[in-house]
Amino acid sequence: MSIPFDVPRQFAAGLADGSLVRFGALLKDSGTGQVVAHLQETGVVPRLLSGVSRLPLAPTELLSGAVAIDNNLKLRQLTSLVQTLQSLQYATMGIALVGVGVSVAGFALMNRRLKGIEGEISNLKTLMEKQFRELHLRELRARFALASTCLERAENAHRFREPAPELRGAAERLAESSGFFKAEVKFALKEERVNMELVRSFTYAMLLCDTTRVECLVEANEMDAAMCVAECSGADWVGLFDEIDAVTLTRRVSAATGDGQHSYSELRELRLRLIEPFLQLMNEATEAGITRAALIQSLVDRGIEGSEYLQRVRKEEKEPILMLPALTHPAGR
């Protein structure tokens, strides 16, 4: 089945004059609220960012972070990705690693990113020794190992005569890891002395698990379950960050650094450089997660199987972001 994709530049004029607005992975008519199109990343994005494990927060970081850029084609594609995300009015570029639409990064790449996160946490050795007992360290290692095993299971599912049960099983176990990382984020944010590197690492691990759960279920053509996971995980992300503001988080992060005594200008610089971009990224990731379910519903309404859809967008060679025009439905968020 041919999937009727558009490209973002066809909507550039509407975005520029305000007649169209973006909310998460949806493009809407600003007057009626009607959904116009669904955003979807393609296989171009993970191929470009295969060497990036962190959450870049600015276009320059995204460009400098993609260490695998080795030819003019890749450079043009990465520049196109940055320009597209900017034209769609994303505040940060970190959304390129979190995912727009259904994740198409693939399970092997997600596993490498997960192991990169584990390595970053392990490098915080002094902090870990002070903040966690050895029992908790063992539990942390076990959770990363479980998530990694699930991703390996999903990666090899296609070798089975019936891949769907393997994909469903991987998604189910990834929910356990996501719940663990979510609890760690929640606990860390409530501390009076917040280590921002730890919060970022646990947050990205949680996002990675949840977006991969959706990818597993879409691949298995379990569309109702995929919609449910997308909606529930998006709501969970909202709950994590809706009770903390930039000023409070800045104060708590400041208390964990040095002697905790910082001038007003130092606190302002910390808030502008690190805290506000992180909270903006989480807002965008949350909106993308919430609206992911609408994209999956659109696939169901069109009679497009999840595995067919993923195969199509993974094989895209040119455009980093595609738009699936919406069917006529009542507007909604």
N, C-alpha and C positions, 0 to 999 in steps of 0.2 A: 504494500500500500504506500502510495506517495503521501508524504506528510507536508502540508501546505505552509512551510515556513516563510517568514519575511525576515528582512535584516533591519537592525535598529535604525540605520540612517533614513529609512523610509518614514520614521516617526520623528525625525530630528526637528522639523519645523514646528510640529505641535508641542514638543517639549520646550523648545525655545520661546514660543509665544505664550506658554502656560495653558493652552487648551487641552494638553495632555499632562498627566502627572504620574509619577511612579510611586507605588507603595509595595515594598518588598520585591517580589518577582512578578508583580502585576503592573500593567500600564492601563490607566483609567482615563476616561473623559472627565475633565475637571468640572464640567457643567452638570452632567447627569450622574456621574459616579459609575457609569457603565464600564465594565471591563472590556478593554480593546484588544489586549494581547497578553500572553504569558512569556516571561523571559526564560531562556534556557541556555546555560553554558554548553559548549561543545567539547569534543575531544582535543581541540586546539589548546584549551586552557591548561589541563593537567600536563599535556606534553611540554608546554612552555615552562611550567612551574614545577617540573619533576624534581628539580634540585633545591627547591625552596621548602623549608619546613617551618619557618617562623610565620608570624602574622604581620606582614608589611602594612604600614599605616599611611603611606604616602606614595604618590606615583614614582618619585625618585627612588624610594626604597624598593618598590616593585621592580623597577628597571635594573637597579644595581644588584638586587638579590637574585635575579635569574642568572646564575653563574653559567648555565649551560648554553647561553646565547653564543652560537659559533658561526652563524651565517646571516646574510642580509634578509633572507626570508623570515627567519625567526625574529629578527629585530623588528621587521615590519609588522609581524603578527602581534608581538608584544606591545608595540606602539599602538596598534589598532585596538588591542584590549584595553589599554589605559584610556585612550580617547573615548572608547565606547562607554566604559564605566563612568567617566567624567560627564559625558553627554547625558547619561541616565541619572546624573546627580547623586551618585553615591558619595558620601562624605569621606570614606576611607577606601583604600584599595585592598584591605584585608579580606573583603568579601570574595575576592578571586580565589582565596584558599578555602574559605568556608563553603562556597558554592552558590550559584544562582540557578534556580530551578532544581531539577533532580540531579544529584551528584553523578558525574560520569568519570570521576577520577580513576576508578578501578580499584580493586581490592589490594593488589600488590603495592601500588603507590601509597594508598592509605596506611598500609602496614609499615612501610618505610617511614612515613611521617610519624606514626605512633611511636616507633622505636626511637625516632629523633627526639620526641617529647620526653620519653623515659630517660634518654641520655642527658637531656638538659636538666631534668630534676635531679638525677644522680650527681651531676656536677655541682649542685648546691649542697655539697657534703656537710659543711659546717652547720648550715641552717638545718639540714635534716637531722643531724645528731642532736641538736638542741631542741627541735620542735617535735620530733617524733621518737617514740620508744621503738626498740628493735622489733617488737611484735607488729607495730604499725608499718614499719619498713617492709617486713615480709608480706604483709597484706597488700601493700602498694605494688610490690614486685609481682605478686600473684595476679593482681587485677590487670596489669599491663600484659602479663603472659596470657591470660585468658582472652583479652581483646585481640592480641596478636594471633592466637590460635584460631579464633573465629574468622579473622580476615583471611588467613590461609585456607580455612575451610571454604569460604565463599569464593576465593580465587580458583580453587580446584573443583568447584561444583560442576563445571561444564564437562568434566571427565566422567561424570556419572550418567547412567542411562536416563535417570530422572533427576535433574539438577534441583528442582524446586524444593524437595525436603531438606537438602543440604543448605540451601539459601535461607529457608525459613528457620532452620535450627541456628544458623549463624546470627540471624537477626535477633532471635530470642535471647541468645547469650550476650550479644552486644548490649542489650537493654540492661543487663546486670552491671556491666562495666560502666555504662553511661550513668546509671544511678549512683554508683560509687563515686565517680568523678564529680558529679553534681553535688553530692553531699560534701565533698572536700572543698569545692568552691564556696558553698554556702557557709561552711565552718570558717574558712579562711577570711571571708569578707566580714565576718562578725567579730573577728579579733581586733583588739585596739592597736595592735602592731601588725600591719598587713605587708607581707612580702609579695610585691606585684609580679615578680617573675614566676612565683609559685602559682598565683591566681591565673595568670595568662596560660601557663602550661596545663593546668587542670581544666581550664575552660576550653582550650583548644582540643584536648583529649575528649571531653564531653561532646563538643560539637562534631568531632570526627566520628565518634561512635554513633551518634544519632543520625547524621546525614548518611552514613553507610548502611544503617538499618533500613532506611527508606530505599536506598539503592538496591539492597538485597531483595526486598519485597517487590519492588517494581520489576526487577529481573525475573523473579519467580511468578510474575503476573498476578500477584496477590494485591490487587489495586485497592480494595476496601481497607485492608490492613495497612497498606502504605499510607493512605490518607489519614487513618487514625493516628499512626505514629507521627506523621508530619504535624498534625494539629496538636497532639499532646506534648510533643517535645518543644514545639514553639511556645506553648503556654508555660511549660516548665522554665524555659529560658527567661520569659517575662518575669516570672515569680522570683528568679534569682536576683535580678538587678533592679526591680522596681522600687526597692526600699532603700537604695543607697544613691547618694548624689555625688557629684564631682568634688565638692568641697570636703565632705566627710571622708571620702576615699583618699583624697590628697592628704588630709591630716593623718590618717591611719598609716598610709604608706610612708609619710615623712617620719612618723614615730619609730618606724622599723629601720631607718637608715641613720648612720652616724650616731650622734648623741641625741637625736630627736629635736634639736634646737635649730630651726631654720628661719631665715628672715622672710618677710612678706614677699619680696621679689623672688626668692628661691622657691617658695611654695607656689607662687603663680607660674613660674617656669615649669615646675613639675606637673602642675595641673594641665597646662597647655600642651606640653610635650608628650606626656604619657597617659594621664588619667582621662582627659576628655576624648582623645582619639580612641582609646580602648572602649569607653562607654558608647561612643558613636558606632564603633564596629559591632558591639553587641546589640545595639538597637537595629542596625541593618541586618545582622544575622538573624535576629528574632523575627523581623518582618519577613525576611526571605523564608524562614522556616514555616511561619504561619500560612503564607500564601502558596507554599509548595503543594498543599493539598488541593488547591483550586486547579493547578496545572494537571495534577493526576486525575481529577474529576473530568477535566476537559478531554483527556485521553480516553477515558471510559466512554464519555458521550460520543466521541468520534469513532469508537470501536477499534482503537489502536492498542495493541498489546504492549505491555511494558517492555518486554525483551526486544521487540521490534523497534520501539522508540529509542531505547538506549543504544541499540546497534547503529541506528541512523545517526544520532548525534555524536557518538564516539568516533565515527568514521569521517566526520566533517573535517575538511582539510584547509579551509580558507577562513571562515568566519568564527571568531571566538564566542560570540553571543548571537543566538537566533531568537526570533519571536514567533510564537505560535498564535495566530489570530484566534480570538475568543469566539465561541459560538454565542448566539443571543441568549443571555441569561439575565435575571435580575441582578442589579449591582449589589455588591456587598464586600465587606472586608473580612 
